[in-house]
Amino acid sequence: MSELKVAGAPISWGVCEVPGWGRMLPPQTVLSQMSELGLTATELGPPAYLPEDPDVLKNTLAEHELTLVGGFLAVVLHDDERTEQTLAEAEHSAEVLAAGGAEVLVLAAATGLDGYDERPQLTDKQWATLISTCAAIRDVAARHGLATVLHPHVGTHVERGPEVERFLADSDLPLCLDTGHLLIGGTDPVELAKRHAARISHVHLKDVRAALADEVRSGRLGYADAVSQGMYVPLGDGDVEVGAIVRFLHEAGYGGWYVLEQDTALPEDGTDGTVSISSGKPLRDTARSIAYLDTVVRDL
């Protein structure tokens, strides 16, 4: 994959910030398996999952021959009364990311509720606050040498197609093109990439089963339940046109990171109903995604 900058992400190993998400594998396991797969970079994972002390973080990553790409920050952007707290969280996140040598802060417009299953409607005033808070966080991150991207994400206030388009019209922040979350939210990621190639500066590569994505979009199935039922699959095994997206972005001159993300929830009892955690399902699934991406790269 020499033509692409490819990184891993702890969420592919079930590591998530949502309370009650599932079993959290230790960093030693996750980072060592990333290294075993030949990955040379990772995103940070949830707050405090990896060490926040700069020297310890760098040493931990170096032990596995990994560098840090960036990190995900889901914070409330739309509430005036919480802006100060949000900016403090962004400052802390930016400090940790910069100290670890990262390049990008990946921002999402959290609702303030636990999980991703409820999404109250915003007023125009709240939307305006969301846009201005994004700009303030961009400036915070820039002081630490980081770029900021907005991640359209299921269960946040920028999820569905019209919200993504509205955000692009109202804000100058670039996007994190998450191929799975966009599809679940009803946006064709290929078409979005074609319309707004110049606004994409970070990519999360996911593949999903469209039937389960439809259930989530309709509200008939909760997001966490869909993840547990296997909505996310290795690249090439689902219904996202991953190959077409990579080829188009490459031809458009995109030079940023492609982060492999297969959102996974590992059962607390150590099994997923068919195989044990020790059998290495996250390792096998990520290996399968890498193998698929290799076939795409050979055709670039």
C-alpha angles and dihedrals in degrees: 000000000000092000093059134056102231127185138175131231131212091231087074085065093048096264108144139153094227113108112248093011094138144267114345113215114216119260092245090061095044097045094043091052091049089053091046089056091054096252114148101190140040142185116246103250126213122343112291094001090116119035114281096203103101097226094044091047093050092046092048092053093042091055087064096037091246133137128203120253102180143291143251120249118185108186138154107268102167103061118088091200092057099043094100091051091046093052090049089053090048091050091052093046092048091050092053094045094047092047089053092052097253126159106203143038110212108210129197129186101239120200093219091243125110114265130355104279102093125056119177117205116256125228119229089256092053090048090053089051090050091054095047093046090052089055091049091051090048088057092047091051093045090057086061093047095256132131118223125219129183114233115209100218137178112261095019131103093261104053115106126067097257090050092051091050091046091050092050090051095047102037135049093212115118121234137250101225103218104184095199102044092047092053092047089051091053100259122125102229092204092056092043090052090050094049097044108023091139091057096055115094103151132035133203108195113212136156124207141184105251094211092060091041088056090053091053093046092051092050093241092116130035118239096240091048091051091051090051089051091056103262089153117062136173115287111281095023097085141049102274114107091232095160093052091049094050092046093049094047091047091051090047090057099253108168102173132104128296107208116199108225126173104169105225134181113200117205116248091232091064098251136087094209095270110036135025124246089243090062087071106239093165089050093049095045093050090047088054091051091050091050091051092048089051089059090051092050092051089062096049 
